[in-house]
Amino acid sequence: MVAWFEVPVIKMERAKMFYETILDISILINEFGGFKMGWFPNNKKPGEATGSLVQHEHYVPSLTDGPLVYFSCEDVSNVLNKVEAAGGEVLQPKTEIGDGHGFMGLLKDTEGNRIALHSNA
């Protein structure tokens, strides 16, 4: 049901480098209408959402407020192992969800957002 998500950032280049480093992706930066956006890759597969980093005066990063975005990955541990070197903080290590739902972990990004990870392994 999720079609699009936006992650607030204070410094686009810092956030771009962080997410590119931990997720092994490339983020394309675009500016329009006073918004600076860093678009995550879009595989255009049905049922897969994509989104953007957003730098704008009305977008405020938060560790506690607002929705929690989960990024899919092959192994939560592999991503969490890159977080501190990239300038973030691990908030919760890889944790089994139970009932065959895989694993999750939490991190604080360079902008102060709480972000979650999910993997089946």
N, C-alpha and C positions, 0 to 999 in steps of 0.2 A: 504494500500500500504506500510505502514511502517513495516519493518521486524525486525529491531534492532536499538537500540539507545545507545549512550555512554555518560555518564556524567563525565566530568573531575573532579578529586579531588586532593587535596594536601596531606591530611592525611587520608588514607583509613579507619582506625579504627574509627576516628571521624565521617567521612561521613557515614560509615556503621551504627553506633549507631544512628545518626540523622534520616536516612531513615527508619530504623527498628522501631524507636520510633514513628515517625509521621504516618507511613503507616501500622503499626502493621503487619510486614512481617519479614522473615528471609532472610538474604543475605549471600550467600556462596562465600568465598574469594578463588581465584585461582591465581597462578603466573606462567607465561610462557613467554619466549622471552623478558624479561625485563619489562613486563607489569604486574601490580598488578590489578586484576579485581575482583569486587564484583558483582556477578550475582544476578539480581532480580529474583524472582520466575517466573517460566514459566509454565503456565497452558496448553500450547500446543493446544489452541483453534484456529481454523482457523480465520484469520482476527485480532488476538491479537498479538501485538508486545511485545517483552521483551527487556531487555538491561542490561547494566552493569555500575557500577561505574568504572572509570579507573584512576589509578595513574601511570603516566609516564611523563618523562621530556617534551614530545611534546604535552601533554594535559594540557591546561591552562583554569582554571575556568573563567567565565565571567558573569557579570551582564547585559551586553549590546550586546555582539557579538555572532554570531552563531545562530543556530536554538533554538526554545523554545519548550521544552518537556512538554507535558501535561500528568499528571498521573490521571487515573480514580479513583474515590472513591464514596462511598455511599452518603456523604454529605461534601461539601467543608469546611463548618464551623467546622466540627468535626476535620478535619486534621489541619486547620489553628489554632485551639485552642491549639494544641500541639507544634507548631513551635517555639515559643519564649523559652519555657521551655527546648526544645531540642537544643537550641543554634542558631536558625535561626531568621529570621525577616520576618514579614508579610509586603508585599509590596502593596497588594491590597486585601481588604476583599472580602468575597463572594459577587459576582455581577451577576445579571441576564443577560444572553446573549441576550434574546429576541427571539420572534418567535418560542417558544417551544424548543429552543436548550439547555436549562438547565442553569447551573451556572458555574462560573469560579472564581478563585482567584490566586494571585501570591505570591510567597515567595522567599526569599533569603536563600539558604542553608548555612551550616557551612563552605563551601568551597568558597563561593562568587558567586555561580551560581544562575541565575534567573530560577525558575521552576514554572510551572503552574499546577493547579488542575482543574478537571472538574467533575461535578455530575449532574444528572438529577433532583435531589431534593434539 
